[in-house]
Every structure is written in C-alpha cells, then in structure tokens.
Amino acid sequence: MKAHGTLIRRSALTETSLIVSWCTHEMGIVRTVAKGARRPKSPFAGKLDLFYLCEVEIHPARSGDLHTLKDLRIERPRLGLRRNYLQTLAAAYFVKWIDQIAEAETPLPELADLLDRGLNYLEDHDADRRAIEHFERQLGTFLGVLEPGREPIRSIREHFGKAPPQREELMQRF
C-alpha cells in the first residue's frame, strides 16, 4: 500500500533497523520498521530524516501495528526547517500536537494537511508567534473546540491536556 506522509519520529529497533513513524493522509499515524536502515549501504540511507515529506510503500503487518517500510521516495525534504533552532523547535511543536491528538492508524487527512501546511510555511518563513497561534487556531477549529473570544491554546488544552513542552520555550523566545 502506498501513502504520502511526513516522517515524525524515528528510533532504533535493532543494531541495523529503525522504527519510523509517519503522519500520512491515507492512514493517519503509522509506525513502520525500516529493516537495515542503519547499515551504511542501506537503500534508506539519507532518506529517513525528520520532517521529510515522502511517498512511502508500506507492507501491512499480519498482526499488530508495526508495519514494514518497503520503499520511499522523498517529495519534499523541508531543509529550511533546519536553518536555525527556532524553526526546528516550531516544527517539532506542530508535530508533537498532531502526534498527541491523532489516534494511530485513523485516517484524518485534515490533520495531515494542517501539519503539511504548517511545516511548508516554516520552511519558507521565520517562525514567529503569529505562525504558532495560526496553527493552534486551525487545530482548534478542526477539532471543534475553538471557543469565540478565547485563546485557541486554552480551548485545546482544556480538551486534550497539556501542550507539548516546546510551546513554552517558543513563547519565551518570541
């Protein structure tokens, strides 16, 4: 099965393999095993970096939620997110909210689209308070928790718990 998604997390599974999490339009949050990805001559070498937008080919697991990553094609590496710490921090904040709110393997293309739009914006523009608040407003609207006259972050926190820790640092830096 093919899907389009953003790499949102990766961690070691074995000495040679990685667990890679994706926020996809078609399948929601999906966890995959990239077998042999940590080997120097792996076909995945240089292709599994945070925030990359990719077309992925996934072989579904027979049981459980850990699927096999068969192949991928990078569509947009979003290298601008690495130009400074603030850009990377804001991108991580967007990813953390999506990961915290979305249920695994529940297609929510609107959330994947919001993440894509947020990361694409940050790739080309400096992170600032306006961008963070716009993302939060869009998130609150999609989730149906936005209350008129109230800061979006307060409404989201009330329904979904504590904001990711990156928010506090972002607000201190603006």
Order of alpha helices (4+ residues) and beta strands (2+ residues): beta-beta-beta-beta-beta-alpha-alpha-alpha-alpha-alpha
